[in-house]
Protein backbone atom coordinates (compact mmCIF):
# COMPACT_ATOMS: atom_id res chain seq x y z
CA UNK A 1 0.00 0.00 0.00
CA UNK A 2 2.72 2.51 0.99
CA UNK A 3 4.86 1.71 -2.04
CA UNK A 4 1.88 2.20 -4.36
CA UNK A 5 1.06 5.52 -2.68
CA UNK A 6 4.67 6.78 -3.08
CA UNK A 7 4.50 6.08 -6.82
CA UNK A 8 1.14 7.85 -7.06
CA UNK A 9 2.50 10.82 -5.10
CA UNK A 10 5.61 11.09 -7.30
CA UNK A 11 3.44 11.12 -10.41
CA UNK A 12 1.28 13.96 -9.04
CA UNK A 13 4.33 16.04 -8.07
CA UNK A 14 5.63 15.99 -11.62
CA UNK A 15 2.28 17.02 -13.07
CA UNK A 16 1.20 19.80 -10.71
CA UNK A 17 3.16 22.91 -9.69
CA UNK A 18 1.12 23.25 -6.52
CA UNK A 19 2.60 19.94 -5.28
CA UNK A 20 6.21 20.83 -6.05
CA UNK A 21 8.75 20.92 -3.24
CA UNK A 22 8.97 24.71 -3.39
CA UNK A 23 5.24 25.16 -2.86
CA UNK A 24 5.02 22.46 -0.20
CA UNK A 25 7.67 24.34 1.77
CA UNK A 26 5.56 27.49 1.49
CA UNK A 27 2.53 25.63 2.79
CA UNK A 28 4.52 24.23 5.73
CA UNK A 29 5.80 27.66 6.74
CA UNK A 30 2.63 29.71 6.28
CA UNK A 31 -0.32 27.36 6.76
CA UNK A 32 1.10 24.87 9.27
CA UNK A 33 -0.86 21.86 7.93
CA UNK A 34 -0.91 18.50 9.72
CA UNK A 35 -0.23 16.13 6.83
CA UNK A 36 -1.06 12.44 6.71
CA UNK A 37 -1.06 9.96 3.87
CA UNK A 38 -2.91 6.73 3.22
CA UNK A 39 -6.38 8.11 3.96
CA UNK A 40 -9.75 7.53 2.36
CA UNK A 41 -11.94 10.57 1.64
CA UNK A 42 -15.57 10.39 0.48
CA UNK A 43 -17.48 13.51 -0.54
CA UNK A 44 -20.96 14.07 0.91
CA UNK A 45 -22.90 15.96 -1.74
CA UNK A 46 -26.25 16.80 -0.18
CA UNK A 47 -27.87 17.53 3.15
CA UNK A 48 -30.07 14.44 2.90
CA UNK A 49 -27.01 12.25 2.32
CA UNK A 50 -25.24 13.95 5.22
CA UNK A 51 -28.15 13.32 7.58
CA UNK A 52 -28.37 9.65 6.62
CA UNK A 53 -24.60 9.13 6.88
CA UNK A 54 -24.57 10.91 10.23
CA UNK A 55 -27.34 8.73 11.68
CA UNK A 56 -25.68 5.58 10.32
CA UNK A 57 -22.38 6.57 11.93
CA UNK A 58 -24.10 7.19 15.27
CA UNK A 59 -26.00 3.91 15.15
CA UNK A 60 -22.86 1.94 14.24
CA UNK A 61 -20.73 3.46 17.02
CA UNK A 62 -19.70 1.07 19.80
CA UNK A 63 -17.39 3.14 22.03
CA UNK A 64 -17.05 6.88 21.29
CA UNK A 65 -18.97 9.71 19.63
CA UNK A 66 -17.29 13.14 19.62
CA UNK A 67 -19.20 16.14 18.20
CA UNK A 68 -17.99 19.73 17.78
CA UNK A 69 -20.54 22.02 16.08
CA UNK A 70 -21.18 25.75 15.90
CA UNK A 71 -24.95 25.22 15.84
CA UNK A 72 -27.04 22.36 17.22
CA UNK A 73 -30.72 23.21 16.86
CA UNK A 74 -33.59 21.69 18.83
CA UNK A 75 -35.73 21.37 15.71
CA UNK A 76 -37.01 18.25 13.90
CA UNK A 77 -33.62 16.99 12.67
CA UNK A 78 -31.74 18.11 15.77
CA UNK A 79 -34.16 16.19 17.98
CA UNK A 80 -33.81 13.03 15.88
CA UNK A 81 -30.04 13.17 16.25
CA UNK A 82 -30.35 13.96 19.96
CA UNK A 83 -32.57 10.91 20.52
CA UNK A 84 -30.04 8.68 18.77
CA UNK A 85 -27.23 10.12 20.87
CA UNK A 86 -29.18 9.50 24.10
CA UNK A 87 -29.85 5.92 23.02
CA UNK A 88 -26.13 5.39 22.43
CA UNK A 89 -25.26 6.88 25.81
CA UNK A 90 -27.60 4.31 27.41
CA UNK A 91 -25.56 1.62 25.62
CA UNK A 92 -22.42 2.90 27.43
CA UNK A 93 -21.04 4.70 24.38
CA UNK A 94 -19.14 7.78 25.55
CA UNK A 95 -20.85 10.72 23.84
CA UNK A 96 -19.29 14.17 24.07
CA UNK A 97 -20.73 17.34 22.51
CA UNK A 98 -19.05 20.74 22.22
CA UNK A 99 -21.34 23.51 20.96
CA UNK A 100 -20.72 27.21 20.48
CA UNK A 101 -22.56 29.33 23.06
CA UNK A 102 -23.45 32.13 20.62
CA UNK A 103 -24.09 29.80 17.69
CA UNK A 104 -26.68 27.97 19.81
CA UNK A 105 -28.18 31.07 21.42
CA UNK A 106 -31.59 30.12 19.94
CA UNK A 107 -31.43 26.54 21.22
CA UNK A 108 -33.21 26.09 24.53
CA UNK A 109 -31.00 25.39 27.53
CA UNK A 110 -33.40 22.60 28.51
CA UNK A 111 -32.44 20.78 25.30
CA UNK A 112 -28.79 20.52 26.38
CA UNK A 113 -29.80 19.83 30.00
CA UNK A 114 -31.78 16.83 28.78
CA UNK A 115 -28.74 15.51 26.91
CA UNK A 116 -26.66 15.77 30.10
CA UNK A 117 -29.34 14.04 32.17
CA UNK A 118 -29.09 11.14 29.73
CA UNK A 119 -25.34 10.66 30.24
CA UNK A 120 -23.93 12.88 27.49
CA UNK A 121 -21.04 15.21 28.26
CA UNK A 122 -22.06 18.67 26.99
CA UNK A 123 -19.63 21.60 26.91
CA UNK A 124 -20.46 25.14 25.69
CA UNK A 125 -17.63 26.95 23.92
CA UNK A 126 -16.74 30.35 25.38
CA UNK A 127 -20.00 31.03 27.24
CA UNK A 128 -20.72 34.69 27.95
CA UNK A 129 -20.56 35.41 31.66
CA UNK A 130 -21.62 38.54 33.53
CA UNK A 131 -18.14 39.79 34.39
CA UNK A 132 -16.17 38.20 31.55
CA UNK A 133 -14.08 40.26 29.13
CA UNK A 134 -16.37 41.53 26.29
CA UNK A 135 -13.42 41.51 23.88
CA UNK A 136 -13.30 37.74 24.19
CA UNK A 137 -16.98 37.27 23.37
CA UNK A 138 -16.33 37.43 19.63
CA UNK A 139 -13.98 34.44 19.75
CA UNK A 140 -16.30 31.74 18.47
CA UNK A 141 -15.88 28.07 17.60
CA UNK A 142 -17.19 27.77 14.03
CA UNK A 143 -15.95 24.21 13.40
CA UNK A 144 -18.11 21.33 12.19
CA UNK A 145 -16.47 18.07 13.23
CA UNK A 146 -17.72 14.63 14.23
CA UNK A 147 -15.64 11.57 15.14
CA UNK A 148 -17.02 8.06 15.56
CA UNK A 149 -15.20 5.25 17.38
CA UNK A 150 -11.91 7.07 16.71
CA UNK A 151 -11.93 5.58 13.20
CA UNK A 152 -14.21 7.76 11.09
CA UNK A 153 -14.49 11.56 10.97
CA UNK A 154 -16.86 14.01 9.32
CA UNK A 155 -15.57 17.49 8.42
CA UNK A 156 -18.31 19.61 6.88
CA UNK A 157 -19.82 23.03 6.36
CA UNK A 158 -23.17 21.79 7.77
CA UNK A 159 -24.35 22.51 11.27
CA UNK A 160 -26.98 20.34 12.93
CA UNK A 161 -30.46 21.60 12.08
CA UNK A 162 -33.31 21.12 9.63
CA UNK A 163 -32.24 23.87 7.24
CA UNK A 164 -28.98 21.98 6.62
CA UNK A 165 -30.51 18.55 6.02
CA UNK A 166 -33.64 19.33 4.01
CA UNK A 167 -34.02 19.79 0.26
CA UNK A 168 -35.99 22.93 -0.57
CA UNK A 169 -35.34 26.50 -1.66
CA UNK A 170 -34.76 27.66 1.93
CA UNK A 171 -32.34 24.82 2.71
CA UNK A 172 -28.56 25.16 2.75
CA UNK A 173 -26.47 23.88 -0.16
CA UNK A 174 -23.24 22.57 1.32
CA UNK A 175 -20.69 19.78 1.22
CA UNK A 176 -18.75 17.62 3.61
CA UNK A 177 -16.28 14.77 3.63
CA UNK A 178 -16.08 11.45 5.47
CA UNK A 179 -12.51 10.58 6.41
CA UNK A 180 -10.88 7.33 7.46
CA UNK A 181 -7.22 6.63 8.08
CA UNK A 182 -4.31 8.26 9.96
CA UNK A 183 -5.80 11.78 9.67
CA UNK A 184 -8.49 10.85 12.21
CA UNK A 185 -5.83 10.75 14.95
CA UNK A 186 -5.04 14.46 14.45
CA UNK A 187 -8.70 15.44 14.25
CA UNK A 188 -9.32 13.60 17.51
CA UNK A 189 -6.48 15.51 19.19
CA UNK A 190 -8.00 18.83 18.05
CA UNK A 191 -11.28 17.80 19.62
CA UNK A 192 -9.72 16.59 22.87
CA UNK A 193 -7.61 19.74 23.24
CA UNK A 194 -10.73 21.90 22.86
CA UNK A 195 -12.61 19.73 25.35
CA UNK A 196 -9.83 20.04 27.92
CA UNK A 197 -9.54 23.81 27.55
CA UNK A 198 -13.25 24.63 27.47
CA UNK A 199 -14.66 21.94 29.73
CA UNK A 200 -11.65 21.17 31.94
CA UNK A 201 -12.22 17.53 31.01
CA UNK A 202 -9.31 15.29 30.08
CA UNK A 203 -10.12 11.97 28.49
CA UNK A 204 -7.39 9.36 28.78
CA UNK A 205 -8.00 7.21 25.75
CA UNK A 206 -6.07 4.02 24.95
CA UNK A 207 -3.56 4.26 22.13
CA UNK A 208 -4.63 2.74 18.85
CA UNK A 209 -2.88 2.31 15.52
CA UNK A 210 -4.09 3.98 12.32
CA UNK A 211 -3.17 1.90 9.30
CA UNK A 212 -3.27 3.24 5.71
CA UNK A 213 -6.69 2.66 4.20
CA UNK A 214 -6.54 4.54 0.89
CA UNK A 215 -4.48 6.77 -1.42
CA UNK A 216 -5.65 10.22 -0.30
CA UNK A 217 -3.24 12.68 1.27
CA UNK A 218 -5.07 14.82 3.82
CA UNK A 219 -3.92 18.13 5.28
CA UNK A 220 -5.60 19.47 8.40
CA UNK A 221 -5.48 23.24 8.79
CA UNK A 222 -6.76 25.02 11.88
CA UNK A 223 -7.13 28.74 12.34
CA UNK A 224 -8.16 31.02 15.16
CA UNK A 225 -7.15 33.88 17.47
CA UNK A 226 -4.41 31.83 19.16
CA UNK A 227 -2.44 31.33 15.92
CA UNK A 228 0.28 33.75 14.83
CA UNK A 229 -0.57 33.23 11.16
CA UNK A 230 -3.87 33.38 9.30
CA UNK A 231 -3.28 29.77 8.36
CA UNK A 232 -6.34 28.98 6.23
CA UNK A 233 -6.06 32.34 4.48
CA UNK A 234 -2.40 31.63 3.74
CA UNK A 235 -3.28 28.19 2.37
CA UNK A 236 -5.72 29.83 -0.08
CA UNK A 237 -3.11 32.37 -1.17
CA UNK A 238 -0.39 29.80 -1.81
CA UNK A 239 -2.80 27.47 -3.63
CA UNK A 240 -3.90 30.34 -5.91
CA UNK A 241 -0.25 31.19 -6.56
CA UNK A 242 0.49 27.57 -7.50
CA UNK A 243 -2.46 27.09 -9.84
CA UNK A 244 -1.76 26.36 -13.51
CA UNK A 245 -5.17 25.77 -15.07
CA UNK A 246 -8.07 26.22 -12.67
CA UNK A 247 -9.19 28.07 -9.55
CA UNK A 248 -12.80 27.37 -8.62
CA UNK A 249 -13.97 28.80 -5.30
CA UNK A 250 -17.41 28.31 -3.77
CA UNK A 251 -17.99 30.34 -0.63
CA UNK A 252 -21.02 31.49 1.35
CA UNK A 253 -19.54 34.71 2.78
CA UNK A 254 -17.03 36.18 0.35
CA UNK A 255 -15.44 39.47 1.43
CA UNK A 256 -11.81 38.96 0.35
CA UNK A 257 -8.82 41.05 1.29
CA UNK A 258 -7.49 43.34 -1.43
CA UNK A 259 -4.41 41.12 -1.64
CA UNK A 260 -6.47 37.99 -2.26
CA UNK A 261 -8.62 39.81 -4.81
CA UNK A 262 -5.52 40.95 -6.68
CA UNK A 263 -4.14 37.40 -6.73
CA UNK A 264 -7.36 36.10 -8.29
CA UNK A 265 -7.24 38.83 -10.95
CA UNK A 266 -3.57 38.13 -11.71
CA UNK A 267 -4.36 34.42 -12.11
CA UNK A 268 -7.20 35.19 -14.53
CA UNK A 269 -4.91 37.45 -16.59
CA UNK A 270 -2.50 34.53 -16.96
CA UNK A 271 -5.26 32.52 -18.63
CA UNK A 272 -6.19 30.44 -15.58
CA UNK A 273 -9.89 29.56 -15.36
CA UNK A 274 -10.92 31.53 -12.26
CA UNK A 275 -14.53 31.14 -11.15
CA UNK A 276 -16.24 32.19 -7.95
CA UNK A 277 -19.63 30.76 -7.02
CA UNK A 278 -21.56 32.76 -4.41
CA UNK A 279 -25.10 32.67 -3.01
CA UNK A 280 -27.96 34.38 -4.83
CA UNK A 281 -29.79 34.73 -1.51
CA UNK A 282 -28.11 34.76 1.86
CA UNK A 283 -29.00 34.61 5.55
CA UNK A 284 -26.75 37.63 6.35
CA UNK A 285 -27.64 40.36 3.78
CA UNK A 286 -24.91 42.81 4.83
CA UNK A 287 -22.27 40.25 3.80
CA UNK A 288 -23.84 40.01 0.35
CA UNK A 289 -23.63 43.77 -0.15
CA UNK A 290 -20.06 43.80 1.16
CA UNK A 291 -19.24 41.13 -1.46
CA UNK A 292 -20.71 43.33 -4.20
CA UNK A 293 -17.92 45.86 -3.66
CA UNK A 294 -15.50 43.32 -5.17
CA UNK A 295 -17.54 42.37 -8.24
CA UNK A 296 -16.46 45.22 -10.52
CA UNK A 297 -12.66 44.77 -10.24
CA UNK A 298 -12.98 40.98 -10.38
CA UNK A 299 -15.19 41.04 -13.49
CA UNK A 300 -12.94 43.57 -15.22
CA UNK A 301 -9.95 41.38 -14.33
CA UNK A 302 -11.39 38.34 -16.10
CA UNK A 303 -12.77 36.46 -13.07
CA UNK A 304 -16.11 34.78 -13.72
CA UNK A 305 -18.71 35.19 -10.96
CA UNK A 306 -21.83 33.09 -10.50
CA UNK A 307 -24.70 33.35 -8.04
CA UNK A 308 -26.21 30.00 -7.07
CA UNK A 309 -30.00 29.86 -7.18
CA UNK A 310 -32.72 27.51 -5.87
CA UNK A 311 -30.99 26.87 -2.50
CA UNK A 312 -28.97 28.99 -0.07
CA UNK A 313 -25.31 28.38 -0.84
CA UNK A 314 -23.51 27.67 2.42
CA UNK A 315 -20.41 25.77 1.26
CA UNK A 316 -16.77 26.71 1.83
CA UNK A 317 -14.81 24.82 -0.80
CA UNK A 318 -12.14 25.35 -3.43
CA UNK A 319 -10.77 23.21 -6.23
CA UNK A 320 -7.32 24.05 -7.61
CA UNK A 321 -6.25 22.19 -10.78
CA UNK A 322 -8.52 19.24 -9.87
CA UNK A 323 -5.92 17.97 -7.41
CA UNK A 324 -5.88 20.38 -4.43
CA UNK A 325 -9.31 20.53 -2.79
CA UNK A 326 -10.19 22.27 0.45
CA UNK A 327 -13.43 21.87 2.37
CA UNK A 328 -14.50 22.82 5.86
CA UNK A 329 -15.91 25.61 7.99
CA UNK A 330 -13.90 28.70 6.95
CA UNK A 331 -15.52 31.47 4.97
CA UNK A 332 -13.49 34.07 3.10
CA UNK A 333 -14.13 37.10 5.27
CA UNK A 334 -12.24 38.66 8.14
CA UNK A 335 -14.20 37.21 11.07
CA UNK A 336 -13.82 33.68 9.79
CA UNK A 337 -10.14 33.99 8.93
CA UNK A 338 -9.01 35.88 12.04
CA UNK A 339 -11.49 35.69 14.91
CA UNK A 340 -13.25 32.34 14.67
CA UNK A 341 -11.79 28.94 15.43
CA UNK A 342 -12.09 27.17 12.09
CA UNK A 343 -11.20 23.79 10.65
CA UNK A 344 -10.51 23.02 7.00
CA UNK A 345 -9.02 19.99 5.37
CA UNK A 346 -7.15 19.78 2.09
CA UNK A 347 -7.33 16.59 0.04
CA UNK A 348 -4.55 15.88 -2.45
CA UNK A 349 -6.06 13.53 -4.99
CA UNK A 350 -6.82 13.85 -8.69
CA UNK A 351 -9.67 11.37 -8.26
CA UNK A 352 -11.27 13.41 -5.48
CA UNK A 353 -10.53 16.58 -7.46
CA UNK A 354 -12.59 15.33 -10.40
CA UNK A 355 -15.49 14.47 -8.07
CA UNK A 356 -15.34 17.99 -6.63
CA UNK A 357 -15.20 19.42 -10.15
CA UNK A 358 -18.52 17.71 -10.93
CA UNK A 359 -20.03 18.97 -7.67
CA UNK A 360 -19.13 22.60 -8.39
CA UNK A 361 -20.12 22.23 -12.04
CA UNK A 362 -23.62 21.25 -10.91
CA UNK A 363 -23.82 24.47 -8.89
CA UNK A 364 -22.58 26.51 -11.86
CA UNK A 365 -25.35 25.04 -14.00
CA UNK A 366 -27.88 26.15 -11.38
CA UNK A 367 -26.41 29.65 -11.16
CA UNK A 368 -26.75 32.93 -12.98
CA UNK A 369 -23.46 34.27 -14.31
CA UNK A 370 -22.86 37.92 -13.47
CA UNK A 371 -21.84 39.86 -16.57
CA UNK A 372 -20.11 43.21 -16.30
CA UNK A 373 -22.35 44.81 -18.95
CA UNK A 374 -25.40 43.99 -16.81
CA UNK A 375 -23.73 44.61 -13.45
CA UNK A 376 -23.01 48.30 -14.14
CA UNK A 377 -26.74 48.87 -14.81
CA UNK A 378 -27.88 47.87 -11.31
CA UNK A 379 -30.00 50.45 -9.45
CA UNK A 380 -28.35 53.36 -7.63
CA UNK A 381 -29.99 52.25 -4.38
CA UNK A 382 -28.07 48.97 -4.59
CA UNK A 383 -24.79 50.84 -5.01
CA UNK A 384 -25.54 52.88 -1.88
CA UNK A 385 -26.15 49.68 0.13
CA UNK A 386 -22.82 48.30 -1.12
CA UNK A 387 -20.91 51.36 0.04
CA UNK A 388 -22.60 51.30 3.44
CA UNK A 389 -21.85 47.59 3.83
CA UNK A 390 -18.24 48.23 2.86
CA UNK A 391 -17.86 50.63 5.80
CA UNK A 392 -18.64 47.75 8.16
CA UNK A 393 -16.72 45.05 6.25
CA UNK A 394 -13.84 45.05 8.77
CA UNK A 395 -16.31 43.83 11.40
CA UNK A 396 -17.77 41.03 9.26
C-alpha positions in Angstrom: 0.0 0.0 0.0 2.7 2.5 1.0 4.9 1.7 -2.0 1.9 2.2 -4.4 1.1 5.5 -2.7 4.7 6.8 -3.1 4.5 6.1 -6.8 1.1 7.8 -7.1 2.5 10.8 -5.1 5.6 11.1 -7.3 3.4 11.1 -10.4 1.3 14.0 -9.0 4.3 16.0 -8.1 5.6 16.0 -11.6 2.3 17.0 -13.1 1.2 19.8 -10.7 3.2 22.9 -9.7 1.1 23.2 -6.5 2.6 19.9 -5.3 6.2 20.8 -6.1 8.8 20.9 -3.2 9.0 24.7 -3.4 5.2 25.2 -2.9 5.0 22.5 -0.2 7.7 24.3 1.8 5.6 27.5 1.5 2.5 25.6 2.8 4.5 24.2 5.7 5.8 27.7 6.7 2.6 29.7 6.3 -0.3 27.4 6.8 1.1 24.9 9.3 -0.9 21.9 7.9 -0.9 18.5 9.7 -0.2 16.1 6.8 -1.1 12.4 6.7 -1.1 10.0 3.9 -2.9 6.7 3.2 -6.4 8.1 4.0 -9.8 7.5 2.4 -11.9 10.6 1.6 -15.6 10.4 0.5 -17.5 13.5 -0.5 -21.0 14.1 0.9 -22.9 16.0 -1.7 -26.2 16.8 -0.2 -27.9 17.5 3.2 -30.1 14.4 2.9 -27.0 12.2 2.3 -25.2 14.0 5.2 -28.1 13.3 7.6 -28.4 9.7 6.6 -24.6 9.1 6.9 -24.6 10.9 10.2 -27.3 8.7 11.7 -25.7 5.6 10.3 -22.4 6.6 11.9 -24.1 7.2 15.3 -26.0 3.9 15.2 -22.9 1.9 14.2 -20.7 3.5 17.0 -19.7 1.1 19.8 -17.4 3.1 22.0 -17.0 6.9 21.3 -19.0 9.7 19.6 -17.3 13.1 19.6 -19.2 16.1 18.2 -18.0 19.7 17.8 -20.5 22.0 16.1 -21.2 25.7 15.9 -24.9 25.2 15.8 -27.0 22.4 17.2 -30.7 23.2 16.9 -33.6 21.7 18.8 -35.7 21.4 15.7 -37.0 18.3 13.9 -33.6 17.0 12.7 -31.7 18.1 15.8 -34.2 16.2 18.0 -33.8 13.0 15.9 -30.0 13.2 16.2 -30.3 14.0 20.0 -32.6 10.9 20.5 -30.0 8.7 18.8 -27.2 10.1 20.9 -29.2 9.5 24.1 -29.8 5.9 23.0 -26.1 5.4 22.4 -25.3 6.9 25.8 -27.6 4.3 27.4 -25.6 1.6 25.6 -22.4 2.9 27.4 -21.0 4.7 24.4 -19.1 7.8 25.5 -20.9 10.7 23.8 -19.3 14.2 24.1 -20.7 17.3 22.5 -19.1 20.7 22.2 -21.3 23.5 21.0 -20.7 27.2 20.5 -22.6 29.3 23.1 -23.5 32.1 20.6 -24.1 29.8 17.7 -26.7 28.0 19.8 -28.2 31.1 21.4 -31.6 30.1 19.9 -31.4 26.5 21.2 -33.2 26.1 24.5 -31.0 25.4 27.5 -33.4 22.6 28.5 -32.4 20.8 25.3 -28.8 20.5 26.4 -29.8 19.8 30.0 -31.8 16.8 28.8 -28.7 15.5 26.9 -26.7 15.8 30.1 -29.3 14.0 32.2 -29.1 11.1 29.7 -25.3 10.7 30.2 -23.9 12.9 27.5 -21.0 15.2 28.3 -22.1 18.7 27.0 -19.6 21.6 26.9 -20.5 25.1 25.7 -17.6 27.0 23.9 -16.7 30.4 25.4 -20.0 31.0 27.2 -20.7 34.7 28.0 -20.6 35.4 31.7 -21.6 38.5 33.5 -18.1 39.8 34.4 -16.2 38.2 31.5 -14.1 40.3 29.1 -16.4 41.5 26.3 -13.4 41.5 23.9 -13.3 37.7 24.2 -17.0 37.3 23.4 -16.3 37.4 19.6 -14.0 34.4 19.8 -16.3 31.7 18.5 -15.9 28.1 17.6 -17.2 27.8 14.0 -15.9 24.2 13.4 -18.1 21.3 12.2 -16.5 18.1 13.2 -17.7 14.6 14.2 -15.6 11.6 15.1 -17.0 8.1 15.6 -15.2 5.3 17.4 -11.9 7.1 16.7 -11.9 5.6 13.2 -14.2 7.8 11.1 -14.5 11.6 11.0 -16.9 14.0 9.3 -15.6 17.5 8.4 -18.3 19.6 6.9 -19.8 23.0 6.4 -23.2 21.8 7.8 -24.3 22.5 11.3 -27.0 20.3 12.9 -30.5 21.6 12.1 -33.3 21.1 9.6 -32.2 23.9 7.2 -29.0 22.0 6.6 -30.5 18.5 6.0 -33.6 19.3 4.0 -34.0 19.8 0.3 -36.0 22.9 -0.6 -35.3 26.5 -1.7 -34.8 27.7 1.9 -32.3 24.8 2.7 -28.6 25.2 2.8 -26.5 23.9 -0.2 -23.2 22.6 1.3 -20.7 19.8 1.2 -18.7 17.6 3.6 -16.3 14.8 3.6 -16.1 11.4 5.5 -12.5 10.6 6.4 -10.9 7.3 7.5 -7.2 6.6 8.1 -4.3 8.3 10.0 -5.8 11.8 9.7 -8.5 10.8 12.2 -5.8 10.8 14.9 -5.0 14.5 14.5 -8.7 15.4 14.2 -9.3 13.6 17.5 -6.5 15.5 19.2 -8.0 18.8 18.0 -11.3 17.8 19.6 -9.7 16.6 22.9 -7.6 19.7 23.2 -10.7 21.9 22.9 -12.6 19.7 25.4 -9.8 20.0 27.9 -9.5 23.8 27.5 -13.2 24.6 27.5 -14.7 21.9 29.7 -11.6 21.2 31.9 -12.2 17.5 31.0 -9.3 15.3 30.1 -10.1 12.0 28.5 -7.4 9.4 28.8 -8.0 7.2 25.8 -6.1 4.0 25.0 -3.6 4.3 22.1 -4.6 2.7 18.8 -2.9 2.3 15.5 -4.1 4.0 12.3 -3.2 1.9 9.3 -3.3 3.2 5.7 -6.7 2.7 4.2 -6.5 4.5 0.9 -4.5 6.8 -1.4 -5.7 10.2 -0.3 -3.2 12.7 1.3 -5.1 14.8 3.8 -3.9 18.1 5.3 -5.6 19.5 8.4 -5.5 23.2 8.8 -6.8 25.0 11.9 -7.1 28.7 12.3 -8.2 31.0 15.2 -7.1 33.9 17.5 -4.4 31.8 19.2 -2.4 31.3 15.9 0.3 33.8 14.8 -0.6 33.2 11.2 -3.9 33.4 9.3 -3.3 29.8 8.4 -6.3 29.0 6.2 -6.1 32.3 4.5 -2.4 31.6 3.7 -3.3 28.2 2.4 -5.7 29.8 -0.1 -3.1 32.4 -1.2 -0.4 29.8 -1.8 -2.8 27.5 -3.6 -3.9 30.3 -5.9 -0.3 31.2 -6.6 0.5 27.6 -7.5 -2.5 27.1 -9.8 -1.8 26.4 -13.5 -5.2 25.8 -15.1 -8.1 26.2 -12.7 -9.2 28.1 -9.5 -12.8 27.4 -8.6 -14.0 28.8 -5.3 -17.4 28.3 -3.8 -18.0 30.3 -0.6 -21.0 31.5 1.4 -19.5 34.7 2.8 -17.0 36.2 0.4 -15.4 39.5 1.4 -11.8 39.0 0.3 -8.8 41.1 1.3 -7.5 43.3 -1.4 -4.4 41.1 -1.6 -6.5 38.0 -2.3 -8.6 39.8 -4.8 -5.5 41.0 -6.7 -4.1 37.4 -6.7 -7.4 36.1 -8.3 -7.2 38.8 -10.9 -3.6 38.1 -11.7 -4.4 34.4 -12.1 -7.2 35.2 -14.5 -4.9 37.5 -16.6 -2.5 34.5 -17.0 -5.3 32.5 -18.6 -6.2 30.4 -15.6 -9.9 29.6 -15.4 -10.9 31.5 -12.3 -14.5 31.1 -11.2 -16.2 32.2 -7.9 -19.6 30.8 -7.0 -21.6 32.8 -4.4 -25.1 32.7 -3.0 -28.0 34.4 -4.8 -29.8 34.7 -1.5 -28.1 34.8 1.9 -29.0 34.6 5.5 -26.8 37.6 6.3 -27.6 40.4 3.8 -24.9 42.8 4.8 -22.3 40.3 3.8 -23.8 40.0 0.3 -23.6 43.8 -0.2 -20.1 43.8 1.2 -19.2 41.1 -1.5 -20.7 43.3 -4.2 -17.9 45.9 -3.7 -15.5 43.3 -5.2 -17.5 42.4 -8.2 -16.5 45.2 -10.5 -12.7 44.8 -10.2 -13.0 41.0 -10.4 -15.2 41.0 -13.5 -12.9 43.6 -15.2 -10.0 41.4 -14.3 -11.4 38.3 -16.1 -12.8 36.5 -13.1 -16.1 34.8 -13.7 -18.7 35.2 -11.0 -21.8 33.1 -10.5 -24.7 33.3 -8.0 -26.2 30.0 -7.1 -30.0 29.9 -7.2 -32.7 27.5 -5.9 -31.0 26.9 -2.5 -29.0 29.0 -0.1 -25.3 28.4 -0.8 -23.5 27.7 2.4 -20.4 25.8 1.3 -16.8 26.7 1.8 -14.8 24.8 -0.8 -12.1 25.4 -3.4 -10.8 23.2 -6.2 -7.3 24.0 -7.6 -6.3 22.2 -10.8 -8.5 19.2 -9.9 -5.9 18.0 -7.4 -5.9 20.4 -4.4 -9.3 20.5 -2.8 -10.2 22.3 0.4 -13.4 21.9 2.4 -14.5 22.8 5.9 -15.9 25.6 8.0 -13.9 28.7 7.0 -15.5 31.5 5.0 -13.5 34.1 3.1 -14.1 37.1 5.3 -12.2 38.7 8.1 -14.2 37.2 11.1 -13.8 33.7 9.8 -10.1 34.0 8.9 -9.0 35.9 12.0 -11.5 35.7 14.9 -13.3 32.3 14.7 -11.8 28.9 15.4 -12.1 27.2 12.1 -11.2 23.8 10.6 -10.5 23.0 7.0 -9.0 20.0 5.4 -7.2 19.8 2.1 -7.3 16.6 0.0 -4.5 15.9 -2.4 -6.1 13.5 -5.0 -6.8 13.9 -8.7 -9.7 11.4 -8.3 -11.3 13.4 -5.5 -10.5 16.6 -7.5 -12.6 15.3 -10.4 -15.5 14.5 -8.1 -15.3 18.0 -6.6 -15.2 19.4 -10.1 -18.5 17.7 -10.9 -20.0 19.0 -7.7 -19.1 22.6 -8.4 -20.1 22.2 -12.0 -23.6 21.3 -10.9 -23.8 24.5 -8.9 -22.6 26.5 -11.9 -25.4 25.0 -14.0 -27.9 26.2 -11.4 -26.4 29.7 -11.2 -26.7 32.9 -13.0 -23.5 34.3 -14.3 -22.9 37.9 -13.5 -21.8 39.9 -16.6 -20.1 43.2 -16.3 -22.4 44.8 -19.0 -25.4 44.0 -16.8 -23.7 44.6 -13.5 -23.0 48.3 -14.1 -26.7 48.9 -14.8 -27.9 47.9 -11.3 -30.0 50.4 -9.4 -28.3 53.4 -7.6 -30.0 52.2 -4.4 -28.1 49.0 -4.6 -24.8 50.8 -5.0 -25.5 52.9 -1.9 -26.1 49.7 0.1 -22.8 48.3 -1.1 -20.9 51.4 0.0 -22.6 51.3 3.4 -21.8 47.6 3.8 -18.2 48.2 2.9 -17.9 50.6 5.8 -18.6 47.7 8.2 -16.7 45.1 6.3 -13.8 45.1 8.8 -16.3 43.8 11.4 -17.8 41.0 9.3 
